[in-house]
Amino acid sequence: MIKKLVFVLLLVTSTTTVQAQLLKDLDSLSFLESLKDVFLDRDINNYSLRVFTNYKVKRFRISNDDYVSRYVPNNKFGVGFGFASSKLLIDIAFNIKSKQKDVTHRFDMQGTTILGKKNYVNFYVQTYKGFNIKNNFDEPFVFRDDIKSKTIGFNMLHTIPDIEFSYSLLKAGLDGLDKKYYVTGGIGAFGFFDYFSADDDILDENSEDYFNEQAHIKRYNSLAVGILGGVLSVFKFTENITASCNMMPGLGVIYKHTTLNDDTLEPSSPMLFKLDYTFAVGYNAKAYYVSLIYGGGLYSTDLGHDNDYRFNLTKAKFAIGYKLGSRHRN
């Protein structure tokens, strides 16, 4: 226990140091000046209106060496509209619910921004109620409306060179590329709170023969912090076509607590492994742009007693934008 506490303290200390460095670029400005610099774009040529369709989902799974129980929500697609500039992108989406009776009630917000010239930040807030339970051992799939999930987290990457261009500008329909490619990287920190629960048991009754007693979890919650590295890249293939690839692997320490029907457990392994990624491609014309983005995160940890837990965050978006300043251009 003492070794674990020392390890947690060291990691939290290093994470705090990284976060202080991430905010260093903003310290030289007043608070109001910082806000104006981050969010206000004074060039009308950088603004656009957009419509889009998107796909967002949080999945999670409990597994052992042989068997997997997967939890997948319904109504994963949405449509919406928004506006974008070089400083800010705001999209408002409406979740599409099919006529099927098994509906997942959800709130899913995922965003990305660049603070200053070196700080790449993304964040997510997700609450879900109602999951399909799927498996790899040929038992019938079922929908459980009593299963709930909540996840709140962030990633912060402080790059060594300045961020000259990123997929955040690509998805806002802005070009301005002077070179064929841009690559930057750095180090940073991440953290999250993750929770799931069920009325009785997260596993379906058909799963009893495939998992041990410690996998029959009624409630799980965890808190994690860690360090990460990352590479951000943008490539210009033709005059109008641009692509991007971002990768951020990380290692962290996690506190976990599980409640069974008649017992509680605190898994002894404090390690967490994660990988966040984004791929994007955009077509940029004089009056409009088209962008397609796919990304997500993989987070994995050990529950002890030969059981593992992993959750996946996935998002995709196809957007078409109209540039407000296009009618003023020659």
C-alpha positions as CSV (number, residue, x, y, z in Angstrom):
1,M,0.0,0.0,0.0
2,I,2.8,2.4,0.9
3,K,4.5,1.8,-2.5
4,K,1.2,2.4,-4.3
5,L,0.8,5.7,-2.5
6,V,4.3,6.8,-3.3
7,F,3.8,5.9,-6.9
8,V,0.5,7.9,-7.1
9,L,2.2,10.9,-5.4
10,L,5.0,10.9,-7.9
11,L,2.7,10.7,-10.9
12,V,0.4,13.4,-9.6
13,T,3.4,15.7,-9.0
14,S,4.7,15.1,-12.5
15,T,1.3,15.7,-13.9
16,T,0.9,19.0,-12.0
17,T,4.3,20.1,-13.4
18,V,3.3,19.3,-16.9
19,Q,0.0,21.2,-16.5
20,A,1.8,24.2,-15.1
21,Q,4.0,24.2,-18.2
22,L,0.9,23.9,-20.5
23,L,-0.5,27.1,-19.0
24,K,2.8,29.0,-19.1
25,D,2.1,30.6,-22.5
26,L,-1.1,32.2,-21.2
27,D,0.5,33.7,-18.0
28,S,1.9,36.7,-19.9
29,L,-1.5,38.0,-20.9
30,S,-4.3,39.3,-18.8
31,F,-7.3,37.1,-18.3
32,L,-9.5,39.1,-20.7
33,E,-6.8,39.4,-23.3
34,S,-6.3,35.7,-23.1
35,L,-10.0,35.0,-23.7
36,K,-10.0,37.4,-26.7
37,D,-6.9,35.8,-28.2
38,V,-8.2,32.3,-27.8
39,F,-11.8,32.7,-29.0
40,L,-12.1,35.9,-31.1
41,D,-11.3,35.9,-34.8
42,R,-11.5,39.3,-36.4
43,D,-11.3,38.1,-40.0
44,I,-14.7,37.4,-41.6
45,N,-12.9,35.3,-44.2
46,N,-12.2,32.7,-41.5
47,Y,-15.8,32.2,-40.6
48,S,-18.2,29.6,-42.0
49,L,-21.6,28.0,-41.5
50,R,-21.8,24.3,-41.6
51,V,-24.1,21.3,-41.5
52,F,-23.0,17.8,-40.6
53,T,-23.8,14.3,-39.6
54,N,-22.0,12.5,-36.8
55,Y,-21.4,9.3,-35.0
56,K,-20.5,9.2,-31.3
57,V,-20.3,6.3,-28.9
58,K,-18.8,5.1,-25.7
59,R,-18.4,1.3,-25.5
60,F,-17.0,-0.8,-22.7
61,R,-16.2,-4.4,-22.1
62,I,-15.3,-6.9,-19.3
63,S,-13.2,-9.8,-20.3
64,N,-11.0,-12.7,-19.2
65,D,-8.6,-14.9,-21.1
66,D,-11.4,-16.6,-23.1
67,Y,-14.6,-14.6,-23.0
68,V,-15.8,-11.1,-23.6
69,S,-19.0,-9.2,-22.5
70,R,-19.4,-6.0,-24.5
71,Y,-21.7,-3.1,-23.8
72,V,-22.8,-1.1,-26.8
73,P,-25.4,1.8,-26.8
74,N,-28.1,2.4,-29.4
75,N,-28.9,5.6,-31.5
76,K,-25.3,6.4,-32.1
77,F,-25.9,8.8,-35.1
78,G,-26.9,12.5,-35.2
79,V,-27.3,15.5,-37.4
80,G,-26.7,19.1,-36.8
81,F,-25.4,22.6,-37.7
82,G,-22.8,25.0,-36.4
83,F,-20.2,27.7,-37.2
84,A,-16.5,27.7,-37.3
85,S,-13.5,30.1,-37.3
86,S,-9.8,29.8,-36.9
87,K,-10.3,30.2,-33.1
88,L,-13.5,28.4,-32.3
89,L,-15.8,25.7,-33.7
90,I,-19.3,25.2,-32.2
91,D,-21.6,22.4,-33.5
92,I,-25.1,21.6,-32.2
93,A,-26.2,18.0,-32.9
94,F,-29.5,16.3,-32.5
95,N,-29.4,12.6,-31.7
96,I,-31.3,10.4,-34.2
97,K,-33.6,7.9,-32.4
98,S,-35.0,5.1,-34.5
99,K,-38.4,3.6,-34.1
100,Q,-37.0,0.7,-32.1
101,K,-38.2,0.5,-28.5
102,D,-34.7,0.1,-27.0
103,V,-33.4,3.6,-26.8
104,T,-30.2,4.7,-25.1
105,H,-30.6,8.0,-23.2
106,R,-27.4,9.9,-23.6
107,F,-25.4,13.1,-23.4
108,D,-22.2,13.0,-25.3
109,M,-19.9,16.1,-25.6
110,Q,-16.4,15.9,-27.1
111,G,-14.4,18.9,-28.0
112,T,-10.9,20.0,-29.1
113,T,-9.1,23.4,-28.9
114,I,-5.7,24.9,-29.1
115,L,-4.6,27.3,-26.3
116,G,-1.8,29.7,-27.1
117,K,0.6,28.3,-29.7
118,K,1.7,25.1,-28.0
119,N,-1.2,23.6,-26.1
120,Y,-3.5,21.1,-27.7
121,V,-6.5,20.2,-25.5
122,N,-9.4,17.8,-25.9
123,F,-12.1,16.9,-23.4
124,Y,-15.2,14.8,-23.1
125,V,-18.3,14.5,-20.9
126,Q,-20.5,11.5,-21.4
127,T,-23.5,10.0,-19.7
128,Y,-25.4,6.9,-21.0
129,K,-28.3,4.8,-19.8
130,G,-29.3,1.7,-21.7
131,F,-26.8,-0.8,-23.3
132,N,-26.9,-3.8,-25.6
133,I,-25.0,-6.7,-24.0
134,K,-23.1,-8.7,-26.7
135,N,-20.7,-11.6,-26.2
136,N,-18.4,-14.0,-28.0
137,F,-19.8,-17.2,-26.5
138,D,-23.0,-17.6,-28.6
139,E,-25.5,-16.5,-26.0
140,P,-28.4,-14.3,-27.1
141,F,-27.8,-10.6,-27.1
142,V,-30.0,-8.5,-24.8
143,F,-30.8,-4.8,-24.1
144,R,-30.6,-3.6,-20.5
145,D,-32.1,-0.2,-19.7
146,D,-30.8,-0.3,-16.1
147,I,-27.1,-0.1,-17.0
148,K,-25.6,3.4,-16.7
149,S,-22.2,4.9,-17.6
150,K,-20.6,8.2,-16.9
151,T,-17.2,9.4,-18.1
152,I,-15.5,12.8,-17.8
153,G,-12.0,13.4,-18.9
154,F,-9.3,15.5,-20.7
155,N,-6.0,15.3,-22.6
156,M,-3.5,18.2,-22.7
157,L,-0.5,18.1,-25.0
158,H,2.2,20.7,-24.7
159,T,4.2,20.7,-28.0
160,I,7.9,21.5,-28.2
161,P,7.7,23.6,-31.5
162,D,4.7,25.8,-32.0
163,I,1.5,24.2,-33.5
164,E,1.7,25.8,-37.0
165,F,-1.3,23.9,-38.3
166,S,-3.7,21.3,-37.0
167,Y,-6.7,19.3,-37.9
168,S,-8.8,21.8,-35.9
169,L,-8.2,24.3,-38.7
170,L,-8.7,21.6,-41.3
171,K,-12.2,20.8,-40.0
172,A,-13.0,24.5,-39.9
173,G,-12.3,24.7,-43.7
174,L,-9.1,26.9,-43.4
175,D,-6.1,26.2,-45.5
176,G,-3.1,28.6,-45.3
177,L,-0.6,25.8,-45.7
178,D,2.8,27.1,-46.9
179,K,4.4,23.7,-46.8
180,K,3.6,20.1,-47.9
181,Y,3.5,18.9,-44.3
182,Y,3.6,20.0,-40.7
183,V,4.7,17.7,-37.9
184,T,5.0,18.6,-34.2
185,G,5.0,16.7,-30.9
186,G,5.4,17.0,-27.2
187,I,4.4,15.7,-23.8
188,G,1.4,16.3,-21.6
189,A,-1.1,15.0,-19.1
190,F,-4.5,13.4,-19.0
191,G,-7.1,12.5,-16.4
192,F,-10.6,11.1,-16.2
193,F,-13.4,9.9,-13.9
194,D,-15.2,6.7,-15.1
195,Y,-18.3,4.9,-13.7
196,F,-20.8,2.3,-14.6
197,S,-23.5,0.5,-12.6
198,A,-26.5,-1.9,-12.9
199,D,-29.5,-2.6,-10.7
200,D,-28.1,-6.1,-9.8
201,D,-25.3,-7.3,-11.9
202,I,-23.5,-5.9,-15.0
203,L,-23.3,-9.4,-16.5
204,D,-26.4,-10.9,-18.0
205,E,-27.7,-14.1,-16.4
206,N,-26.5,-16.0,-19.6
207,S,-22.9,-15.1,-18.7
208,E,-22.7,-16.8,-15.3
209,D,-20.9,-19.9,-16.7
210,Y,-18.2,-17.8,-18.4
211,F,-17.0,-15.4,-15.7
212,N,-15.8,-15.8,-12.1
213,E,-17.4,-14.3,-9.1
214,Q,-15.4,-11.1,-9.1
215,A,-16.6,-10.2,-12.6
216,H,-20.2,-9.9,-11.4
217,I,-20.0,-6.2,-10.7
218,K,-22.9,-4.1,-9.5
219,R,-21.0,-0.8,-9.5
220,Y,-17.6,0.4,-10.7
221,N,-15.9,3.8,-10.3
222,S,-12.4,5.0,-11.0
223,L,-10.2,8.1,-11.0
224,A,-7.1,8.3,-13.1
225,V,-4.2,10.7,-13.9
226,G,-1.3,10.1,-16.2
227,I,1.3,11.4,-18.6
228,L,1.2,11.2,-22.4
229,G,3.3,11.9,-25.5
230,G,1.9,12.9,-28.8
231,V,2.5,13.7,-32.5
232,L,0.3,16.0,-34.5
233,S,0.7,16.0,-38.3
234,V,-0.9,17.6,-41.3
235,F,-0.2,16.8,-45.0
236,K,-1.2,18.7,-48.1
237,F,-1.6,16.2,-51.0
238,T,-3.0,18.6,-53.7
239,E,-4.0,22.3,-53.8
240,N,-7.4,21.4,-52.3
241,I,-7.0,18.1,-50.4
242,T,-5.4,18.0,-46.9
243,A,-5.2,15.2,-44.4
244,S,-4.2,14.9,-40.7
245,C,-3.1,12.2,-38.3
246,N,-2.7,12.7,-34.5
247,M,-1.6,10.0,-32.0
248,M,-1.3,10.3,-28.2
249,P,-0.3,7.2,-26.2
250,G,-0.2,7.5,-22.5
251,L,0.5,5.7,-19.2
252,G,-1.3,6.5,-15.9
253,V,-2.2,5.4,-12.4
254,I,-5.8,4.6,-11.6
255,Y,-7.8,4.1,-8.4
256,K,-10.6,1.6,-8.9
257,H,-13.4,0.5,-6.7
258,T,-15.9,-2.3,-7.5
259,T,-19.1,-3.2,-5.6
260,L,-20.4,-6.8,-5.9
261,N,-23.7,-8.0,-4.7
262,D,-22.3,-9.0,-1.3
263,D,-18.7,-7.6,-1.3
264,T,-16.5,-4.7,-2.4
265,L,-13.1,-4.9,-4.1
266,E,-10.2,-2.5,-4.8
267,P,-8.2,-4.0,-7.6
268,S,-4.5,-3.9,-6.7
269,S,-3.0,-3.1,-10.1
270,P,-2.8,0.7,-10.4
271,M,-1.7,0.8,-14.0
272,L,-3.7,2.2,-16.9
273,F,-2.7,2.2,-20.6
274,K,-4.4,4.5,-23.2
275,L,-4.1,5.6,-26.8
276,D,-5.9,8.5,-28.4
277,Y,-6.0,9.0,-32.2
278,T,-7.5,11.2,-34.9
279,F,-7.6,10.8,-38.7
280,A,-9.0,13.5,-40.9
281,V,-9.3,14.5,-44.6
282,G,-10.6,17.7,-46.0
283,Y,-11.5,19.2,-49.4
284,N,-11.2,23.0,-49.5
285,A,-12.7,25.1,-52.3
286,K,-13.2,28.9,-52.7
287,A,-16.7,29.0,-51.3
288,Y,-17.2,25.8,-49.4
289,Y,-15.3,22.9,-47.8
290,V,-15.9,19.2,-46.9
291,S,-14.3,17.4,-44.0
292,L,-14.4,13.8,-42.7
293,I,-12.9,13.1,-39.3
294,Y,-12.6,9.8,-37.4
295,G,-11.1,9.5,-33.9
296,G,-11.3,8.1,-30.5
297,G,-9.5,6.7,-27.5
298,L,-8.7,3.2,-26.0
299,Y,-8.3,2.9,-22.2
300,S,-7.4,-0.4,-20.6
301,T,-6.8,-1.6,-17.0
302,D,-6.7,-4.8,-14.9
303,L,-9.6,-5.6,-12.6
304,G,-7.7,-8.3,-10.8
305,H,-8.8,-12.0,-10.5
306,D,-8.0,-12.5,-14.2
307,N,-10.6,-9.9,-15.3
308,D,-9.9,-6.9,-17.5
309,Y,-11.8,-3.7,-18.2
310,R,-11.6,-1.5,-21.3
311,F,-13.6,1.4,-22.6
312,N,-13.5,2.9,-26.1
313,L,-14.5,6.5,-27.1
314,T,-15.3,6.8,-30.8
315,K,-16.4,9.7,-32.9
316,A,-16.8,10.5,-36.6
317,K,-18.1,13.5,-38.4
318,F,-18.9,14.4,-42.0
319,A,-19.4,18.2,-42.5
320,I,-20.1,20.6,-45.3
321,G,-19.4,24.3,-44.7
322,Y,-20.1,27.5,-46.5
323,K,-17.5,30.3,-46.1
324,L,-19.0,33.6,-45.2
325,G,-16.2,35.7,-46.7
326,S,-16.3,33.9,-50.0
327,R,-18.5,36.5,-51.8
328,H,-15.9,39.2,-51.0
329,R,-13.0,37.4,-52.5
330,N,-11.8,38.0,-56.1
